[in-house]
């Protein structure tokens, strides 16, 4: 079992399996960074934050669910934009301090509408070393 809930769609009502929770190393705000990768292409789409409830909701529903630090609330990717994420795989890194989610992305992953949050500002690219 990875998560428990009472049938609610509110991520705060979802509880993470204690065995998984014990393996997470959270920051001072109780959050873990989540790197989101597109299943088919391997593109890194975005980075977001998760707490135990967001992770539990994601594991139970397979919908990318995150915690917005700026708004202080949960957001389920695509709930308002229609740009959804079907989560196909969730992994914890060797240190327990970063999550990797593989998703089937529908529409842009970035809040700007771009496919990836990393599309716009290229600092160094292969072949640009002239």
DSSP file (Angstrom, degrees, kcal/mol; ACC not computed):
  #  RESIDUE AA STRUCTURE BP1 BP2  ACC     N-H-->O    O-->H-N    N-H-->O    O-->H-N    TCO  KAPPA ALPHA  PHI   PSI    X-CA   Y-CA   Z-CA
    1    1 A X              0   0    0      0, 0.0     3,-0.1     0, 0.0    15,-0.0   0.000 360.0 360.0 360.0 133.5    0.0    0.0    0.0
    2    2 A X        +     0   0    0      1,-0.3    15,-2.4    54,-0.1     2,-0.3   0.667 360.0   6.9-108.3 -24.1    1.4    3.4   -1.0
    3    3 A X  E     -A   16   0A   0     13,-0.2     2,-0.3    56,-0.1    -1,-0.3  -0.994  55.7-152.7-157.4 152.7   -1.3    5.8    0.2
    4    4 A X  E     +A   15   0A   0     11,-2.1    11,-3.0    -2,-0.3     2,-0.3  -0.959  21.4 160.2-127.8 150.9   -4.6    5.8    2.0
    5    5 A X        -     0   0    0     -2,-0.3     9,-0.1     9,-0.2     6,-0.0  -0.961  44.1-119.7-158.5 170.8   -7.5    8.2    1.7
    6    6 A X        -     0   0    0      7,-0.3     3,-0.1    -2,-0.3     8,-0.1   0.077  69.4 -84.7-107.2  23.6  -11.2    8.5    2.5
    7    7 A X  S    S+     0   0    0      1,-0.3     7,-0.1     6,-0.1     2,-0.0   0.344  88.6 134.8  91.8  -6.4  -12.5    9.0   -1.1
    8    8 A X        -     0   0    0      5,-0.1    -1,-0.3     1,-0.1    -2,-0.0  -0.341  55.3-143.7 -71.3 155.0  -11.8   12.7   -1.1
    9    9 A X  S    S+     0   0    0     -3,-0.1     2,-0.6    -2,-0.0    -1,-0.1   0.398  70.8 108.5 -96.3   0.2  -10.2   14.4   -4.1
   10   10 A X    >   -     0   0    0      1,-0.2     3,-2.3     2,-0.0     4,-0.2  -0.684  66.7-145.5 -79.0 118.6   -8.3   16.8   -1.7
   11   11 A X  G >  S+     0   0    0     -2,-0.6     3,-1.9     1,-0.3    -1,-0.2   0.813  96.4  67.1 -55.0 -30.8   -4.6   15.9   -1.6
   12   12 A X  G 3  S+     0   0    0      1,-0.3    -1,-0.3     3,-0.0    42,-0.1   0.709  93.5  60.6 -64.1 -18.3   -4.4   16.9    2.1
   13   13 A X  G <  S+     0   0    0     -3,-2.3     2,-0.4    40,-0.1    -7,-0.3   0.480  87.2  91.9 -86.4  -2.6   -6.7   13.9    2.8
   14   14 A X    <   -     0   0    0     -3,-1.9     2,-0.4    -4,-0.2    -9,-0.2  -0.778  62.8-155.1 -96.8 135.5   -4.2   11.4    1.4
   15   15 A X  E     -A    4   0A   0    -11,-3.0   -11,-2.1    -2,-0.4     2,-0.2  -0.927  13.9-128.3-113.8 133.1   -1.7    9.8    3.7
   16   16 A X  E     -A    3   0A   0     -2,-0.4   -13,-0.2   -13,-0.2   -14,-0.1  -0.526  35.6 -95.8 -78.4 141.7    1.6    8.4    2.6
   17   17 A X    >>  -     0   0    0    -15,-2.4     4,-2.6    -2,-0.2     3,-0.9  -0.363  33.5-130.2 -52.7 127.5    2.6    4.9    3.5
   18   18 A X  H 3> S+     0   0    0      1,-0.3     4,-2.1     2,-0.2    -1,-0.2   0.800 106.1  59.2 -56.3 -30.8    4.8    5.2    6.6
   19   19 A X  H 34 S+     0   0    0      2,-0.2     4,-0.4     1,-0.2    -1,-0.3   0.877 111.2  40.7 -67.4 -36.2    7.5    3.0    5.0
   20   20 A X  H X> S+     0   0    0     -3,-0.9     3,-1.4     2,-0.2     4,-0.7   0.921 112.8  54.6 -74.5 -45.2    7.8    5.4    2.1
   21   21 A X  H >< S+     0   0    0     -4,-2.6     3,-0.9     1,-0.3    -2,-0.2   0.856 102.8  57.7 -56.2 -37.2    7.6    8.5    4.3
   22   22 A X  T 3< S+     0   0    0     -4,-2.1    -1,-0.3     1,-0.2    -2,-0.2   0.740 103.7  53.5 -67.4 -22.0   10.4    7.2    6.5
   23   23 A X  T <4 S+     0   0    0     -3,-1.4     2,-0.2    -4,-0.4    -1,-0.2   0.625  88.6  98.2 -87.8 -14.0   12.7    7.1    3.4
   24   24 A X    <<  -     0   0    0     -3,-0.9     2,-0.6    -4,-0.7    73,-0.2  -0.546  58.0-155.7 -80.4 138.0   12.1   10.8    2.4
   25   25 A X        -     0   0    0     71,-3.2     2,-0.2    -2,-0.2    -3,-0.0  -0.943  23.0-167.7-109.9 107.6   14.6   13.5    3.3
   26   26 A X        -     0   0    0     -2,-0.6     6,-0.2     1,-0.1    25,-0.1  -0.529  18.9-115.8 -95.2 158.8   12.6   16.7    3.3
   27   27 A X    >   -     0   0    0      4,-2.7     3,-2.2    -2,-0.2    -1,-0.1  -0.173  50.6 -81.2 -78.3-175.4   13.8   20.3    3.4
   28   28 A X  T 3  S+     0   0    0      1,-0.3    -1,-0.1     2,-0.1    -2,-0.0   0.731 132.8  55.0 -63.3 -21.5   13.0   22.6    6.3
   29   29 A X  T 3  S-     0   0    0      2,-0.1    -1,-0.3    22,-0.0     3,-0.1   0.389 120.9-107.3 -90.7   3.2    9.5   23.3    4.8
   30   30 A X  S <  S+     0   0    0     -3,-2.2    22,-0.4     1,-0.3     2,-0.3   0.714  78.0 130.3  81.1  20.9    8.7   19.5    4.6
   31   31 A X        -     0   0    0     20,-0.1    -4,-2.7    21,-0.1     2,-0.4  -0.767  43.9-157.7-114.0 154.8    9.1   19.4    0.9
   32   32 A X  E     -B   50   0B   0     18,-2.7    18,-2.2    -2,-0.3     2,-0.1  -0.992  27.9-116.0-125.8 134.3   11.0   17.2   -1.6
   33   33 A X  E     -Bc  49  98B   0     64,-0.7    66,-2.8    -2,-0.4     2,-0.5  -0.472  26.7-156.8 -69.8 142.4   11.9   18.3   -5.1
   34   34 A X  E     -Bc  48  99B   0     14,-3.4    14,-2.3    64,-0.2     2,-0.5  -0.978   3.3-155.1-123.5 118.6   10.3   16.3   -7.9
   35   35 A X  E     -Bc  47 100B   0     64,-3.0    66,-3.0    -2,-0.5     2,-0.6  -0.804  13.8-150.9 -89.7 130.0   11.8   16.1  -11.4
   36   36 A X  E     -Bc  46 101B   0     10,-3.0     9,-3.0    -2,-0.5    10,-1.3  -0.915  15.2-175.7-111.6 122.8    9.2   15.4  -14.0
   37   37 A X  E     -Bc  44 102B   0     64,-3.2    66,-2.6    -2,-0.6     2,-0.3  -0.918  29.1-114.6-120.0 139.5   10.3   13.6  -17.1
   38   38 A X  E  >  - c   0 103B   0      5,-3.2     4,-2.0    -2,-0.4    66,-0.2  -0.582  22.9-139.5 -74.9 130.9    8.3   12.7  -20.2
   39   39 A X  T  4 S+     0   0    0     64,-3.3    -1,-0.1    -2,-0.3    65,-0.1   0.919  93.7  36.5 -57.9 -51.7    7.9    8.9  -20.6
   40   40 A X  T  4 S+     0   0    0     63,-0.3    -1,-0.2     1,-0.2    64,-0.1   0.896 128.3  28.5 -74.3 -42.1    8.4    8.6  -24.3
   41   41 A X  T  4 S-     0   0    0      2,-0.1    -2,-0.2     1,-0.0    -1,-0.2   0.715  90.7-130.1 -95.2 -23.2   11.0   11.2  -25.1
   42   42 A X     <  +     0   0    0     -4,-2.0    -3,-0.1     1,-0.3    -2,-0.1   0.458  52.9 154.8  81.8   0.8   13.0   11.4  -21.9
   43   43 A X        -     0   0    0     -6,-0.1    -5,-3.2     1,-0.1     2,-0.7  -0.356  48.9-123.9 -61.1 138.0   12.6   15.2  -21.9
   44   44 A X  E     -B   37   0B   0     -7,-0.2    74,-0.4     1,-0.2    -7,-0.3  -0.784  33.0-179.4 -81.3 119.6   12.8   16.9  -18.5
   45   45 A X  E     -     0   0B   0     -9,-3.0    72,-3.6    -2,-0.7     2,-0.3   0.865  49.6 -31.3 -91.9 -41.3    9.6   18.8  -18.4
   46   46 A X  E     -B   36   0B   0    -10,-1.3   -10,-3.0    70,-0.2     2,-0.4  -0.983  43.1-125.0-167.6 168.1    9.6   20.6  -15.0
   47   47 A X  E     +B   35   0B   0     -2,-0.3     2,-0.3   -12,-0.2   -12,-0.2  -0.998  36.2 161.5-126.4 135.0   10.7   20.6  -11.4
   48   48 A X  E     -B   34   0B   0    -14,-2.3   -14,-3.4    -2,-0.4     2,-0.4  -0.864  34.6-104.7-142.5 175.7    8.1   21.0   -8.7
   49   49 A X  E     -B   33   0B   0     18,-0.5    18,-3.1    -2,-0.3     2,-0.4  -0.836  28.5-172.1-109.6 145.6    7.8   20.4   -4.9
   50   50 A X  E     -B   32   0B   0    -18,-2.2   -18,-2.7    -2,-0.4     2,-0.2  -0.987   7.2-165.0-132.3 144.3    5.9   17.7   -3.2
   51   51 A X     >  -     0   0    0     -2,-0.4     4,-2.4   -20,-0.2     5,-0.2  -0.574  50.4 -83.7-108.7-174.6    5.1   17.0    0.4
   52   52 A X  H  > S+     0   0    0    -22,-0.4     4,-2.6     1,-0.2     5,-0.2   0.881 129.3  49.3 -59.6 -39.7    3.8   13.7    1.8
   53   53 A X  H  > S+     0   0    0      2,-0.2     4,-2.7     1,-0.2    -1,-0.2   0.910 110.6  49.3 -68.1 -42.1    0.2   14.4    0.9
   54   54 A X  H  > S+     0   0    0      2,-0.2     4,-2.3     1,-0.2    11,-0.3   0.913 114.1  46.2 -63.1 -42.0    1.0   15.4   -2.7
   55   55 A X  H  X S+     0   0    0     -4,-2.4     4,-2.7     2,-0.2     5,-0.2   0.920 112.5  50.1 -66.2 -43.1    3.1   12.3   -3.2
   56   56 A X  H  X S+     0   0    0     -4,-2.6     4,-2.2    -5,-0.2    -2,-0.2   0.916 111.7  48.3 -61.2 -43.1    0.4   10.1   -1.6
   57   57 A X  H  X S+     0   0    0     -4,-2.7     4,-2.5     2,-0.2     6,-0.4   0.911 112.0  49.9 -63.4 -42.5   -2.2   11.7   -3.9
   58   58 A X  H  X S+     0   0    0     -4,-2.3     4,-2.5     1,-0.2     5,-0.2   0.923 112.1  46.9 -61.6 -45.7    0.0   11.1   -6.9
   59   59 A X  H  < S+     0   0    0     -4,-2.7    -1,-0.2     1,-0.2    -2,-0.2   0.875 117.0  43.8 -65.1 -37.6    0.7    7.5   -6.1
   60   60 A X  H  < S+     0   0    0     -4,-2.2    -2,-0.2    -5,-0.2    -1,-0.2   0.850 128.8  24.3 -77.5 -34.4   -3.0    6.8   -5.5
   61   61 A X  H  < S-     0   0    0     -4,-2.5    -2,-0.2     2,-0.2    -3,-0.2   0.608  90.3-131.7-108.5 -15.0   -4.5    8.7   -8.5
   62   62 A X     <  +     0   0    0     -4,-2.5    25,-2.8    -5,-0.3     2,-0.5   0.734  67.6 126.7  62.5  24.8   -1.5    8.7  -11.0
   63   63 A X  B    S-D   86   0B   0     -6,-0.4     2,-0.3    -5,-0.2    -1,-0.2  -0.957  72.8-108.0-111.9 128.5   -2.2   12.4  -11.5
   64   64 A X        +     0   0    0     21,-1.4    13,-2.7    -2,-0.5     2,-0.4  -0.373  45.6 179.8 -58.4 116.2    0.8   14.8  -11.0
   65   65 A X  E     +F   76   0C   0     -2,-0.3     2,-0.2   -11,-0.3    11,-0.2  -0.984   3.1 170.7-126.8 129.7    0.1   16.6   -7.8
   66   66 A X  E     -F   75   0C   0      9,-2.8     9,-2.3    -2,-0.4     2,-0.5  -0.774  32.9-114.9-134.4 172.0    2.4   19.2   -6.3
   67   67 A X  E     -F   74   0C   0    -18,-3.1     2,-0.7    -2,-0.2   -18,-0.5  -0.966  23.8-143.5-115.1 121.9    2.7   21.8   -3.6
   68   68 A X  E  >> -F   73   0C   0      5,-3.2     4,-1.8    -2,-0.5     5,-1.0  -0.741   9.0-167.1 -85.2 115.0    2.9   25.4   -4.6
   69   69 A X  T  45S+     0   0    0     -2,-0.7    -1,-0.2     2,-0.2     5,-0.0   0.885  88.2  50.4 -67.5 -37.9    5.2   27.3   -2.3
   70   70 A X  T  45S+     0   0    0      1,-0.2    -1,-0.2     3,-0.1    -2,-0.1   0.877 121.5  31.8 -71.0 -36.9    4.1   30.7   -3.6
   71   71 A X  T  45S-     0   0    0      2,-0.2    -1,-0.2     0, 0.0    -2,-0.2   0.633  98.8-133.4 -93.4 -16.3    0.4   30.0   -3.2
   72   72 A X  T  <5 +     0   0    0     -4,-1.8     2,-0.3     1,-0.2    -3,-0.2   0.876  69.9  95.8  66.0  37.4    0.7   27.7   -0.2
   73   73 A X  E   <S-F   68   0C   0     -5,-1.0    -5,-3.2     2,-0.0    -1,-0.2  -0.964  76.7 -93.9-151.9 166.2   -1.6   25.1   -1.7
   74   74 A X  E     -F   67   0C   0     -2,-0.3     2,-0.4    -7,-0.2    -7,-0.2  -0.502  33.0-167.0 -78.9 150.8   -1.8   21.9   -3.7
   75   75 A X  E     -F   66   0C   0     -9,-2.3    -9,-2.8    -2,-0.2     2,-0.7  -0.987  13.9-148.8-140.6 135.2   -2.2   21.8   -7.4
   76   76 A X  E >   -F   65   0C   0     -2,-0.4     3,-2.4   -11,-0.2     4,-0.3  -0.900  37.1-110.8-100.7 117.0   -3.1   18.9   -9.6
   77   77 A X  T 3  S+     0   0    0    -13,-2.7     8,-0.7    -2,-0.7   -13,-0.1  -0.220  98.7  10.5 -55.0 124.8   -1.4   19.4  -13.0
   78   78 A X  T 3> S+     0   0    0      6,-0.2     4,-1.8    31,-0.1    -1,-0.3   0.320  86.5 120.5  93.3  -7.2   -4.0   20.1  -15.7
   79   79 A X  T <4 S+     0   0    0     -3,-2.4    -2,-0.1     1,-0.2     5,-0.1   0.887  95.1  14.7 -60.0 -38.9   -7.0   20.6  -13.4
   80   80 A X  T  4 S+     0   0    0     -4,-0.3    -1,-0.2     3,-0.1    -3,-0.1   0.759 135.2  42.5-103.0 -32.7   -7.5   24.2  -14.7
   81   81 A X  T  4 S-     0   0    0      2,-0.1    -2,-0.2     1,-0.0     3,-0.1   0.738  93.8-130.4 -87.2 -23.4   -5.3   24.2  -17.9
   82   82 A X  S  < S+     0   0    0     -4,-1.8     2,-1.4     1,-0.2    -3,-0.1   0.397  70.9 125.5  83.5  -3.5   -6.2   20.8  -19.2
   83   83 A X        -     0   0    0     25,-0.1    24,-0.2    22,-0.0    -1,-0.2  -0.671  47.8-173.9 -89.4  84.4   -2.5   20.0  -19.6
   84   84 A X        -     0   0    0     -2,-1.4    22,-2.7    -6,-0.2     2,-0.5  -0.300  24.3-146.6 -87.6 161.2   -2.6   16.8  -17.7
   85   85 A X  E     - E   0 105B   0     -8,-0.7   -21,-1.4    20,-0.2     2,-0.7  -0.980   2.7-161.2-126.4 118.0    0.1   14.4  -16.5
   86   86 A X  E     -DE  63 104B   0     18,-2.1    18,-2.4    -2,-0.5     2,-0.5  -0.895  23.6-139.3 -93.9 114.5   -0.6   10.7  -16.2
   87   87 A X  E     + E   0 103B   0    -25,-2.8    16,-0.3    -2,-0.7     3,-0.1  -0.630  29.9 170.2 -80.9 122.9    2.1    9.5  -13.9
   88   88 A X  E     +     0   0B   0     14,-2.8     2,-0.3    -2,-0.5    15,-0.2   0.627  65.2  16.1-105.6 -18.7    3.5    6.1  -15.0
   89   89 A X  E     - E   0 102B   0     13,-1.4    13,-2.7     2,-0.0     2,-0.4  -0.973  55.0-168.3-158.7 136.6    6.5    5.8  -12.7
   90   90 A X  E     + E   0 101B   0     -2,-0.3     2,-0.3    11,-0.2    11,-0.2  -0.997  14.5 178.5-131.0 129.3    7.8    7.3   -9.5
   91   91 A X  E     - E   0 100B   0      9,-2.6     9,-2.6    -2,-0.4     2,-0.4  -0.949  21.1-141.9-130.1 150.4   11.3    6.8   -8.2
   92   92 A X  E     - E   0  99B   0     -2,-0.3     7,-0.2     7,-0.2    -2,-0.0  -0.921  28.9-120.3-107.8 134.1   13.2    8.0   -5.2
   93   93 A X    >   -     0   0    0      5,-2.6     3,-1.2    -2,-0.4     5,-0.1  -0.138  33.6 -94.6 -71.0 173.1   16.9    8.8   -5.6
   94   94 A X  T 3  S+     0   0    0      1,-0.3    -1,-0.1     2,-0.1    -2,-0.0   0.746 125.0  46.6 -62.5 -26.7   19.7    7.1   -3.7
   95   95 A X  T 3  S-     0   0    0      3,-0.1    -1,-0.3   -70,-0.0    -2,-0.0   0.584 105.6-124.9 -91.2 -11.4   19.8    9.8   -1.0
   96   96 A X  S <  S+     0   0    0     -3,-1.2   -71,-3.2     2,-0.2    -2,-0.1   0.631  85.4 102.6  78.7  13.5   16.0    9.9   -0.5
   97   97 A X  S    S+     0   0    0    -73,-0.2   -64,-0.7     1,-0.1     2,-0.3   0.370  72.7  46.2-114.3   6.3   16.0   13.7   -1.2
   98   98 A X  E     -c   33   0B   0    -66,-0.1    -5,-2.6    -5,-0.1     2,-0.3  -0.990  63.9-149.4-147.8 139.0   14.7   13.9   -4.8
   99   99 A X  E     -cE  34  92B   0    -66,-2.8   -64,-3.0    -2,-0.3     2,-0.5  -0.811   4.2-154.5-104.8 148.0   11.8   12.2   -6.6
  100  100 A X  E     -cE  35  91B   0     -9,-2.6    -9,-2.6    -2,-0.3     2,-0.5  -0.990  11.8-170.7-120.4 121.2   11.7   11.4  -10.3
  101  101 A X  E     -cE  36  90B   0    -66,-3.0   -64,-3.2    -2,-0.5     2,-0.5  -0.943   8.8-157.1-111.1 131.0    8.3   11.1  -11.9
  102  102 A X  E     +cE  37  89B   0    -13,-2.7   -14,-2.8    -2,-0.5   -13,-1.4  -0.920  25.5 178.8-104.1 134.2    7.8    9.8  -15.5
  103  103 A X  E     -cE  38  87B   0    -66,-2.6   -64,-3.3    -2,-0.5     2,-0.7  -0.897  40.4-126.6-135.6 158.2    4.6   11.0  -17.1
  104  104 A X  E     - E   0  86B   0    -18,-2.4   -18,-2.1    -2,-0.3     2,-0.4  -0.940  42.3-153.4 -98.9 106.6    2.5   11.0  -20.2
  105  105 A X  E     - E   0  85B   0     -2,-0.7     2,-0.5   -20,-0.2   -20,-0.2  -0.679  14.4-164.6 -90.0 132.6    2.1   14.7  -20.7
  106  106 A X        -     0   0    0    -22,-2.7     2,-0.1    -2,-0.4    -2,-0.0  -0.978  66.7 -15.7-113.0 118.5   -0.9   16.1  -22.5
  107  107 A X  S    S-     0   0    0     -2,-0.5     2,-0.1   -24,-0.2   -25,-0.1  -0.295 114.7 -21.7  80.1-172.5   -0.3   19.8  -23.6
  108  108 A X        -     0   0    0      5,-0.1     7,-0.3     1,-0.1     6,-0.1  -0.418  45.3-155.0 -72.5 143.1    2.5   21.9  -22.2
  109  109 A X  S    S+     0   0    0      6,-1.4     6,-0.2     5,-0.5     7,-0.2   0.775  73.5  81.0 -84.4 -29.0    4.0   21.1  -18.9
  110  110 A X  S >  S-     0   0    0      4,-2.0     3,-1.9     1,-0.1    -2,-0.1  -0.479  84.8-125.5 -81.0 148.3    5.2   24.7  -18.2
  111  111 A X  T 3  S+     0   0    0      1,-0.3    -1,-0.1    -2,-0.2    -3,-0.0   0.685 112.1  62.6 -64.4 -16.2    2.8   27.3  -16.9
  112  112 A X  T 3  S-     0   0    0      2,-0.1    -1,-0.3     1,-0.0     3,-0.1   0.597 121.7-107.5 -81.3 -10.8    3.8   29.4  -19.9
  113  113 A X  S <  S+     0   0    0     -3,-1.9    -5,-0.1     1,-0.4    -2,-0.1   0.239  75.9 137.1  99.8 -11.5    2.3   26.8  -22.2
  114  114 A X        -     0   0    0     -6,-0.1    -4,-2.0     1,-0.1    -5,-0.5  -0.271  66.9-116.8 -63.3 154.7    5.7   25.6  -23.4
  115  115 A X  S    S+     0   0    0     -7,-0.3    -6,-1.4    -6,-0.2     2,-0.3   0.912  98.7  16.9 -56.7 -44.6    6.3   21.9  -23.7
  116  116 A X  S >  S-     0   0    0     -7,-0.2     3,-1.3    -8,-0.1     4,-0.2  -0.936  70.1-128.6-130.5 150.1    9.0   22.0  -21.0
  117  117 A X  T 3  S+     0   0    0    -72,-3.6     3,-0.3    -2,-0.3   -71,-0.1   0.608 111.7  58.9 -68.9 -10.8    9.9   24.6  -18.4
  118  118 A X  T 3  S+     0   0    0    -74,-0.4    -1,-0.2   -73,-0.3   -72,-0.1   0.160  79.9  89.5-105.6  17.4   13.5   24.3  -19.8
  119  119 A X  S <  S+     0   0    0     -3,-1.3     3,-0.2   -74,-0.2    -1,-0.2   0.773  82.0  52.4 -80.9 -27.7   12.6   25.3  -23.4
  120  120 A X  S    S+     0   0    0     -3,-0.3     2,-0.6    -4,-0.2    -1,-0.1   0.820 101.9  44.4 -89.9 -33.3   13.1   29.1  -23.1
  121  121 A X        -     0   0    0      0, 0.0     2,-0.6     0, 0.0    -1,-0.2  -0.718  61.2-176.9-125.3  82.5   16.5   30.0  -21.6
  122  122 A X        +     0   0    0     -2,-0.6     3,-0.1    -3,-0.2    -3,-0.0  -0.681   6.9 174.7 -82.9 117.1   19.4   27.9  -23.0
  123  123 A X  S    S+     0   0    0     -2,-0.6     2,-0.3     1,-0.4    -1,-0.2   0.775  71.9   5.4 -92.9 -30.6   22.7   28.8  -21.3
  124  124 A X        -     0   0    0      5,-0.0    -1,-0.4     2,-0.0     2,-0.3  -0.959  69.3-179.1-154.2 134.4   24.9   26.2  -23.0
  125  125 A X    >   -     0   0    0     -2,-0.3     3,-2.1    -3,-0.1    -3,-0.0  -0.971  39.1 -89.4-137.5 152.7   24.1   23.8  -25.8
  126  126 A X  T 3  S+     0   0    0     -2,-0.3    -2,-0.0     1,-0.3     0, 0.0  -0.341 115.0  22.6 -55.2 133.5   25.9   21.1  -27.7
  127  127 A X  T 3  S+     0   0    0      1,-0.0    -1,-0.3     2,-0.0     3,-0.2   0.402  95.0 101.4  88.4  -3.3   27.7   22.7  -30.7
  128  128 A X    <   +     0   0    0     -3,-2.1    -2,-0.1     1,-0.2    -3,-0.1  -0.091  47.0 102.6-101.9  35.1   27.7   26.2  -29.2
  129  129 A X              0   0    0      1,-0.2    -1,-0.2    -5,-0.1    -3,-0.0   0.019 360.0 360.0-107.1  28.5   31.4   26.1  -28.2
  130  130 A X              0   0    0     -3,-0.2    -1,-0.2     0, 0.0    -2,-0.1   0.475 360.0 360.0 -71.1 360.0   32.8   28.2  -31.1
